Amino acid sequence: MSDSPGTAERPLSPHLQIYRPMLTMMMSIVHRITGSALFFGTLFLVWWLVAAATSASAFNLVNGILGSILGKIVLFGFSWALLHHMLGGIRHFIWDTGHGFGPEARERLAQATIGGSVVLTVLLWIGILVLKG
């Protein structure tokens, strides 16, 4: 048998304690979080649809809960998560076409995802409130 040296000094894999947080890294994390939030938020949609198919009293109960202040905050967050996740998907689609990989383009796309999701969410809710009267 050959003599093998002791343990070799190997480099450690970098992790969040070593990497400096960048906007694109944070956007990747938020994209995953919004995807998970959409899964759970869809349960509210299912609850609402099942209540609508069940009875008027069940539908009124769910509408009352989702129409409360807390319910509207949850729905506002759900709509932001939906729009943010959608814009993040568009950003990934742009990357899939081979565009937007430069440092400036990556940063602009990340900023557009954040700004666009906030602006679209506010416009959506303004439209909802105007139509509702």
N, CA and C atoms as an extended XYZ file, in Angstrom:
399
Properties=species:S:1:pos:R:3:atomname:S:1:resname:S:1:resid:I:1 pbc="F F F"
N         0.830       -1.175        0.000 N   MET     1
C         0.000        0.000        0.000 CA  MET     1
C         0.871        1.232        0.000 C   MET     1
N         0.335        2.246       -0.613 N   SER     2
C         1.113        3.477       -0.678 CA  SER     2
C         0.796        4.332        0.538 C   SER     2
N         1.775        5.104        0.873 N   ASP     3
C         1.566        6.035        1.976 CA  ASP     3
C         0.849        7.262        1.437 C   ASP     3
N        -0.274        7.595        2.055 N   SER     4
C        -0.986        8.796        1.632 CA  SER     4
C        -0.756        9.869        2.676 C   SER     4
N        -0.639       11.074        2.193 N   PRO     5
C        -0.448       12.162        3.152 CA  PRO     5
C        -1.709       12.322        3.996 C   PRO     5
N        -1.623       13.037        5.090 N   GLY     6
C        -2.762       13.298        5.971 CA  GLY     6
C        -3.849       14.036        5.218 C   GLY     6
N        -4.698       14.637        5.921 N   THR     7
C        -5.793       15.358        5.271 CA  THR     7
C        -5.243       16.525        4.475 C   THR     7
N        -5.760       16.659        3.281 N   ALA     8
C        -5.316       17.746        2.406 CA  ALA     8
C        -6.045       19.026        2.798 C   ALA     8
N        -5.354       20.130        2.674 N   GLU     9
C        -5.969       21.432        2.928 CA  GLU     9
C        -6.808       21.783        1.716 C   GLU     9
N        -8.096       21.741        1.886 N   ARG    10
C        -8.995       22.053        0.790 CA  ARG    10
C        -9.682       23.379        1.064 C   ARG    10
N        -9.980       24.099       -0.014 N   PRO    11
C       -10.694       25.371        0.199 CA  PRO    11
C       -12.129       25.093        0.653 C   PRO    11
N       -12.614       25.948        1.491 N   LEU    12
C       -13.996       25.833        1.938 CA  LEU    12
C       -14.913       26.426        0.880 C   LEU    12
N       -16.094       25.853        0.760 N   SER    13
C       -17.072       26.419       -0.165 CA  SER    13
C       -17.552       27.749        0.380 C   SER    13
N       -17.618       28.758       -0.476 N   PRO    14
C       -18.125       30.039       -0.002 CA  PRO    14
C       -19.612       29.942        0.319 C   PRO    14
N       -20.068       30.734        1.241 N   HIS    15
C       -21.463       30.759        1.639 CA  HIS    15
C       -21.840       32.190        1.974 C   HIS    15
N       -23.013       32.389        2.545 N   LEU    16
C       -23.505       33.747        2.772 CA  LEU    16
C       -22.631       34.564        3.713 C   LEU    16
N       -21.833       33.912        4.544 N   GLN    17
C       -20.947       34.678        5.424 CA  GLN    17
C       -19.740       35.225        4.671 C   GLN    17
N       -19.486       34.672        3.497 N   ILE    18
C       -18.334       35.126        2.718 CA  ILE    18
C       -18.766       36.061        1.591 C   ILE    18
N       -19.848       35.705        0.908 N   TYR    19
C       -20.320       36.539       -0.188 CA  TYR    19
C       -20.867       37.860        0.321 C   TYR    19
N       -20.613       38.913       -0.426 N   ARG    20
C       -21.224       40.212       -0.143 CA  ARG    20
C       -22.597       40.204       -0.795 C   ARG    20
N       -23.664       40.483       -0.033 N   PRO    21
C       -25.004       40.440       -0.626 CA  PRO    21
C       -25.126       41.431       -1.789 C   PRO    21
N       -25.633       40.936       -2.902 N   MET    22
C       -25.859       41.765       -4.068 CA  MET    22
C       -27.352       41.766       -4.361 C   MET    22
N       -27.792       42.759       -5.098 N   LEU    23
C       -29.215       42.884       -5.389 CA  LEU    23
C       -29.739       41.661       -6.124 C   LEU    23
N       -29.002       41.145       -7.095 N   THR    24
C       -29.476       39.982       -7.844 CA  THR    24
C       -29.576       38.750       -6.947 C   THR    24
N       -28.681       38.627       -5.968 N   MET    25
C       -28.754       37.510       -5.035 CA  MET    25
C       -29.998       37.642       -4.160 C   MET    25
N       -30.265       38.848       -3.689 N   MET    26
C       -31.458       39.073       -2.870 CA  MET    26
C       -32.726       38.834       -3.691 C   MET    26
N       -32.700       39.222       -4.978 N   MET    27
C       -33.868       39.016       -5.830 CA  MET    27
C       -34.130       37.523       -6.032 C   MET    27
N       -33.081       36.733       -6.111 N   SER    28
C       -33.249       35.294       -6.238 CA  SER    28
C       -33.913       34.712       -4.994 C   SER    28
N       -33.484       35.174       -3.830 N   ILE    29
C       -34.078       34.701       -2.577 CA  ILE    29
C       -35.537       35.132       -2.482 C   ILE    29
N       -35.817       36.395       -2.815 N   VAL    30
C       -37.192       36.900       -2.747 CA  VAL    30
C       -38.073       36.174       -3.771 C   VAL    30
N       -37.521       35.829       -4.937 N   HIS    31
C       -38.281       35.099       -5.948 CA  HIS    31
C       -38.734       33.747       -5.391 C   HIS    31
N       -37.856       33.081       -4.673 N   ARG    32
C       -38.210       31.790       -4.071 CA  ARG    32
C       -39.241       31.967       -2.962 C   ARG    32
N       -39.086       33.019       -2.166 N   ILE    33
C       -40.033       33.280       -1.071 CA  ILE    33
C       -41.411       33.605       -1.639 C   ILE    33
N       -41.463       34.435       -2.679 N   THR    34
C       -42.764       34.781       -3.259 CA  THR    34
C       -43.411       33.558       -3.907 C   THR    34
N       -42.611       32.679       -4.468 N   GLY    35
C       -43.168       31.442       -5.025 CA  GLY    35
C       -43.829       30.601       -3.949 C   GLY    35
N       -43.184       30.494       -2.799 N   SER    36
C       -43.772       29.752       -1.680 CA  SER    36
C       -45.010       30.461       -1.147 C   SER    36
N       -44.955       31.783       -1.049 N   ALA    37
C       -46.107       32.548       -0.566 CA  ALA    37
C       -47.295       32.389       -1.508 C   ALA    37
N       -47.035       32.306       -2.802 N   LEU    38
C       -48.120       32.121       -3.761 CA  LEU    38
C       -48.790       30.765       -3.580 C   LEU    38
N       -48.008       29.762       -3.228 N   PHE    39
C       -48.594       28.442       -2.964 CA  PHE    39
C       -49.604       28.535       -1.825 C   PHE    39
N       -49.199       29.158       -0.731 N   PHE    40
C       -50.095       29.255        0.419 CA  PHE    40
C       -51.225       30.257        0.166 C   PHE    40
N       -50.945       31.323       -0.563 N   GLY    41
C       -51.976       32.297       -0.878 CA  GLY    41
C       -53.049       31.735       -1.789 C   GLY    41
N       -52.679       30.772       -2.621 N   THR    42
C       -53.658       30.139       -3.492 CA  THR    42
C       -54.700       29.369       -2.686 C   THR    42
N       -54.334       28.956       -1.490 N   LEU    43
C       -55.309       28.295       -0.623 CA  LEU    43
C       -56.473       29.223       -0.287 C   LEU    43
N       -56.205       30.537       -0.167 N   PHE    44
C       -57.294       31.498        0.054 CA  PHE    44
C       -58.228       31.540       -1.152 C   PHE    44
N       -57.652       31.496       -2.347 N   LEU    45
C       -58.465       31.485       -3.555 CA  LEU    45
C       -59.326       30.231       -3.608 C   LEU    45
N       -58.736       29.093       -3.301 N   VAL    46
C       -59.487       27.836       -3.280 CA  VAL    46
C       -60.594       27.911       -2.232 C   VAL    46
N       -60.280       28.424       -1.054 N   TRP    47
C       -61.262       28.574        0.017 CA  TRP    47
C       -62.443       29.417       -0.451 C   TRP    47
N       -62.131       30.536       -1.120 N   TRP    48
C       -63.168       31.435       -1.625 CA  TRP    48
C       -64.032       30.734       -2.672 C   TRP    48
N       -63.410       30.003       -3.609 N   LEU    49
C       -64.157       29.310       -4.652 CA  LEU    49
C       -65.019       28.185       -4.087 C   LEU    49
N       -64.478       27.432       -3.148 N   VAL    50
C       -65.259       26.364       -2.521 CA  VAL    50
C       -66.442       26.955       -1.756 C   VAL    50
N       -66.205       28.058       -1.063 N   ALA    51
C       -67.302       28.709       -0.339 CA  ALA    51
C       -68.368       29.206       -1.308 C   ALA    51
N       -67.947       29.728       -2.455 N   ALA    52
C       -68.907       30.199       -3.453 CA  ALA    52
C       -69.733       29.043       -4.003 C   ALA    52
N       -69.121       27.870       -4.113 N   ALA    53
C       -69.832       26.711       -4.646 CA  ALA    53
C       -70.671       26.011       -3.583 C   ALA    53
N       -70.415       26.305       -2.313 N   THR    54
C       -71.099       25.598       -1.236 CA  THR    54
C       -72.435       26.238       -0.885 C   THR    54
N       -72.389       27.456       -0.372 N   SER    55
C       -73.632       28.115        0.036 CA  SER    55
C       -73.404       29.613        0.147 C   SER    55
N       -74.503       30.337        0.194 N   ALA    56
C       -74.410       31.793        0.326 CA  ALA    56
C       -73.820       32.185        1.665 C   ALA    56
N       -74.158       31.445        2.728 N   SER    57
C       -73.635       31.788        4.056 CA  SER    57
C       -72.129       31.541        4.129 C   SER    57
N       -71.659       30.438        3.521 N   ALA    58
C       -70.210       30.171        3.507 CA  ALA    58
C       -69.486       31.239        2.699 C   ALA    58
N       -70.073       31.632        1.569 N   PHE    59
C       -69.465       32.669        0.729 CA  PHE    59
C       -69.409       34.003        1.471 C   PHE    59
N       -70.495       34.358        2.167 N   ASN    60
C       -70.510       35.607        2.938 CA  ASN    60
C       -69.487       35.589        4.062 C   ASN    60
N       -69.282       34.427        4.683 N   LEU    61
C       -68.275       34.304        5.748 CA  LEU    61
C       -66.880       34.575        5.195 C   LEU    61
N       -66.546       33.904        4.083 N   VAL    62
C       -65.216       34.076        3.490 CA  VAL    62
C       -65.043       35.509        2.994 C   VAL    62
N       -66.055       36.062        2.358 N   ASN    63
C       -65.975       37.453        1.908 CA  ASN    63
C       -65.788       38.402        3.071 C   ASN    63
N       -66.449       38.124        4.183 N   GLY    64
C       -66.290       38.966        5.366 CA  GLY    64
C       -64.877       38.917        5.916 C   GLY    64
N       -64.294       37.725        5.921 N   ILE    65
C       -62.921       37.573        6.440 CA  ILE    65
C       -61.925       38.242        5.488 C   ILE    65
N       -62.048       37.941        4.194 N   LEU    66
C       -61.108       38.523        3.229 CA  LEU    66
C       -61.360       40.008        3.007 C   LEU    66
N       -62.552       40.485        3.326 N   GLY    67
C       -62.865       41.902        3.193 CA  GLY    67
C       -62.511       42.725        4.418 C   GLY    67
N       -62.064       42.065        5.485 N   SER    68
C       -61.646       42.796        6.685 CA  SER    68
C       -60.302       43.486        6.432 C   SER    68
N       -59.899       44.320        7.373 N   ILE    69
C       -58.607       45.020        7.230 CA  ILE    69
C       -57.464       44.014        7.107 C   ILE    69
N       -57.433       43.018        7.982 N   LEU    70
C       -56.373       42.007        7.933 CA  LEU    70
C       -56.439       41.219        6.621 C   LEU    70
N       -57.655       40.896        6.189 N   GLY    71
C       -57.812       40.173        4.926 CA  GLY    71
C       -57.313       40.973        3.740 C   GLY    71
N       -57.588       42.270        3.750 N   LYS    72
C       -57.118       43.121        2.647 CA  LYS    72
C       -55.596       43.254        2.658 C   LYS    72
N       -55.007       43.287        3.844 N   ILE    73
C       -53.536       43.338        3.923 CA  ILE    73
C       -52.943       42.055        3.342 C   ILE    73
N       -53.551       40.910        3.684 N   VAL    74
C       -53.082       39.635        3.141 CA  VAL    74
C       -53.253       39.615        1.621 C   VAL    74
N       -54.393       40.070        1.131 N   LEU    75
C       -54.622       40.097       -0.316 CA  LEU    75
C       -53.680       41.072       -1.025 C   LEU    75
N       -53.378       42.196       -0.378 N   PHE    76
C       -52.411       43.143       -0.944 CA  PHE    76
C       -51.036       42.469       -1.056 C   PHE    76
N       -50.614       41.796        0.001 N   GLY    77
C       -49.334       41.080       -0.028 CA  GLY    77
C       -49.328       39.972       -1.063 C   GLY    77
N       -50.458       39.264       -1.184 N   PHE    78
C       -50.555       38.202       -2.180 CA  PHE    78
C       -50.432       38.769       -3.587 C   PHE    78
N       -51.095       39.898       -3.839 N   SER    79
C       -51.016       40.489       -5.178 CA  SER    79
C       -49.609       41.006       -5.463 C   SER    79
N       -48.933       41.568       -4.442 N   TRP    80
C       -47.544       41.990       -4.659 CA  TRP    80
C       -46.666       40.780       -4.960 C   TRP    80
N       -46.844       39.700       -4.195 N   ALA    81
C       -46.033       38.497       -4.419 CA  ALA    81
C       -46.269       37.946       -5.823 C   ALA    81
N       -47.521       37.969       -6.266 N   LEU    82
C       -47.850       37.473       -7.600 CA  LEU    82
C       -47.168       38.317       -8.679 C   LEU    82
N       -47.262       39.627       -8.556 N   LEU    83
C       -46.652       40.499       -9.556 CA  LEU    83
C       -45.126       40.442       -9.497 C   LEU    83
N       -44.568       40.393       -8.292 N   HIS    84
C       -43.111       40.319       -8.151 CA  HIS    84
C       -42.586       39.008       -8.738 C   HIS    84
N       -43.273       37.912       -8.457 N   HIS    85
C       -42.849       36.619       -8.972 CA  HIS    85
C       -42.964       36.582      -10.498 C   HIS    85
N       -44.030       37.192      -11.031 N   MET    86
C       -44.214       37.244      -12.477 CA  MET    86
C       -43.081       38.043      -13.140 C   MET    86
N       -42.762       39.206      -12.564 N   LEU    87
C       -41.686       40.022      -13.148 CA  LEU    87
C       -40.334       39.328      -13.007 C   LEU    87
N       -40.141       38.600      -11.906 N   GLY    88
C       -38.916       37.812      -11.765 CA  GLY    88
C       -38.838       36.722      -12.820 C   GLY    88
N       -39.982       36.125      -13.149 N   GLY    89
C       -40.015       35.125      -14.220 CA  GLY    89
C       -39.700       35.734      -15.564 C   GLY    89
N       -40.189       36.936      -15.806 N   ILE    90
C       -39.864       37.635      -17.061 CA  ILE    90
C       -38.369       37.938      -17.115 C   ILE    90
N       -37.795       38.322      -15.967 N   ARG    91
C       -36.353       38.583      -15.907 CA  ARG    91
C       -35.577       37.311      -16.249 C   ARG    91
N       -36.010       36.179      -15.724 N   HIS    92
C       -35.347       34.914      -16.044 CA  HIS    92
C       -35.551       34.541      -17.514 C   HIS    92
N       -36.715       34.858      -18.061 N   PHE    93
C       -36.959       34.596      -19.482 CA  PHE    93
C       -36.006       35.422      -20.345 C   PHE    93
N       -35.788       36.667      -19.965 N   ILE    94
C       -34.835       37.510      -20.703 CA  ILE    94
C       -33.451       36.883      -20.652 C   ILE    94
N       -33.070       36.392      -19.489 N   TRP    95
C       -31.773       35.721      -19.383 CA  TRP    95
C       -31.737       34.456      -20.236 C   TRP    95
N       -32.858       33.731      -20.312 N   ASP    96
C       -32.903       32.514      -21.125 CA  ASP    96
C       -32.689       32.805      -22.602 C   ASP    96
N       -33.010       34.015      -23.040 N   THR    97
C       -32.779       34.382      -24.436 CA  THR    97
C       -31.328       34.789      -24.678 C   THR    97
N       -30.528       34.835      -23.618 N   GLY    98
C       -29.123       35.187      -23.766 CA  GLY    98
C       -28.831       36.663      -23.596 C   GLY    98
N       -29.791       37.422      -23.116 N   HIS    99
C       -29.622       38.865      -22.937 CA  HIS    99
C       -29.590       39.219      -21.451 C   HIS    99
N       -29.057       40.394      -21.168 N   GLY   100
C       -29.127       40.939      -19.814 CA  GLY   100
C       -28.130       40.365      -18.825 C   GLY   100
N       -27.010       39.820      -19.302 N   PHE   101
C       -26.036       39.230      -18.392 CA  PHE   101
C       -24.945       40.193      -17.944 C   PHE   101
N       -24.858       41.347      -18.576 N   GLY   102
C       -23.837       42.313      -18.171 CA  GLY   102
C       -24.139       42.862      -16.783 C   GLY   102
N       -23.119       43.372      -16.093 N   PRO   103
C       -23.337       43.860      -14.727 CA  PRO   103
C       -24.409       44.949      -14.634 C   PRO   103
N       -24.380       45.897      -15.567 N   GLU   104
C       -25.379       46.971      -15.532 CA  GLU   104
C       -26.768       46.443      -15.861 C   GLU   104
N       -26.853       45.555      -16.839 N   ALA   105
C       -28.151       45.013      -17.241 CA  ALA   105
C       -28.761       44.174      -16.118 C   ALA   105
N       -27.929       43.371      -15.450 N   ARG   106
C       -28.436       42.571      -14.320 CA  ARG   106
C       -28.994       43.467      -13.231 C   ARG   106
N       -28.272       44.530      -12.929 N   GLU   107
C       -28.706       45.462      -11.884 CA  GLU   107
C       -30.001       46.178      -12.292 C   GLU   107
N       -30.076       46.616      -13.542 N   ARG   108
C       -31.287       47.303      -14.021 CA  ARG   108
C       -32.495       46.378      -14.012 C   ARG   108
N       -32.308       45.126      -14.417 N   LEU   109
C       -33.415       44.177      -14.400 CA  LEU   109
C       -33.895       43.910      -12.976 C   LEU   109
N       -32.966       43.806      -12.035 N   ALA   110
C       -33.348       43.590      -10.639 CA  ALA   110
C       -34.104       44.800      -10.097 C   ALA   110
N       -33.622       45.986      -10.408 N   GLN   111
C       -34.311       47.202       -9.954 CA  GLN   111
C       -35.688       47.325      -10.604 C   GLN   111
N       -35.784       46.952      -11.878 N   ALA   112
C       -37.077       47.008      -12.571 CA  ALA   112
C       -38.057       46.012      -11.964 C   ALA   112
N       -37.563       44.870      -11.514 N   THR   113
C       -38.432       43.886      -10.880 CA  THR   113
C       -39.006       44.438       -9.580 C   THR   113
N       -38.160       45.056       -8.775 N   ILE   114
C       -38.630       45.630       -7.511 CA  ILE   114
C       -39.589       46.787       -7.771 C   ILE   114
N       -39.131       47.758       -8.541 N   GLY   115
C       -39.952       48.938       -8.804 CA  GLY   115
C       -41.235       48.598       -9.532 C   GLY   115
N       -41.139       47.728      -10.520 N   GLY   116
C       -42.320       47.350      -11.284 CA  GLY   116
C       -43.356       46.642      -10.441 C   GLY   116
N       -42.903       45.758       -9.550 N   SER   117
C       -43.867       45.034       -8.710 CA  SER   117
C       -44.581       45.978       -7.753 C   SER   117
N       -43.858       46.941       -7.207 N   VAL   118
C       -44.480       47.905       -6.288 CA  VAL   118
C       -45.458       48.793       -7.045 C   VAL   118
N       -45.024       49.335       -8.188 N   VAL   119
C       -45.883       50.238       -8.959 CA  VAL   119
C       -47.122       49.503       -9.468 C   VAL   119
N       -46.952       48.304      -10.014 N   LEU   120
C       -48.093       47.557      -10.529 CA  LEU   120
C       -49.065       47.168       -9.419 C   LEU   120
N       -48.544       46.825       -8.252 N   THR   121
C       -49.422       46.474       -7.126 CA  THR   121
C       -50.242       47.681       -6.691 C   THR   121
N       -49.603       48.825       -6.568 N   VAL   122
C       -50.324       50.037       -6.170 CA  VAL   122
C       -51.366       50.398       -7.231 C   VAL   122
N       -51.005       50.331       -8.508 N   LEU   123
C       -51.968       50.636       -9.577 CA  LEU   123
C       -53.128       49.645       -9.583 C   LEU   123
N       -52.832       48.379       -9.354 N   LEU   124
C       -53.880       47.369       -9.289 CA  LEU   124
C       -54.874       47.688       -8.178 C   LEU   124
N       -54.361       48.029       -6.994 N   TRP   125
C       -55.245       48.298       -5.863 CA  TRP   125
C       -55.978       49.628       -6.006 C   TRP   125
N       -55.365       50.597       -6.651 N   ILE   126
C       -56.085       51.833       -6.944 CA  ILE   126
C       -57.248       51.517       -7.883 C   ILE   126
N       -56.994       50.704       -8.905 N   GLY   127
C       -58.049       50.304       -9.827 CA  GLY   127
C       -59.163       49.541       -9.111 C   GLY   127
N       -58.790       48.641       -8.206 N   ILE   128
C       -59.791       47.885       -7.451 CA  ILE   128
C       -60.644       48.841       -6.609 C   ILE   128
N       -60.004       49.765       -5.930 N   LEU   129
C       -60.753       50.687       -5.062 CA  LEU   129
C       -61.622       51.640       -5.869 C   LEU   129
N       -61.151       52.069       -7.051 N   VAL   130
C       -61.951       52.965       -7.895 CA  VAL   130
C       -63.164       52.211       -8.445 C   VAL   130
N       -62.962       50.989       -8.908 N   LEU   131
C       -64.076       50.217       -9.467 CA  LEU   131
C       -65.088       49.834       -8.396 C   LEU   131
N       -64.582       49.578       -7.196 N   LYS   132
C       -65.475       49.194       -6.097 CA  LYS   132
C       -66.317       50.377       -5.626 C   LYS   132
N       -65.736       51.551       -5.762 N   GLY   133
C       -66.474       52.769       -5.413 CA  GLY   133
C       -66.352       53.173       -4.039 C   GLY   133
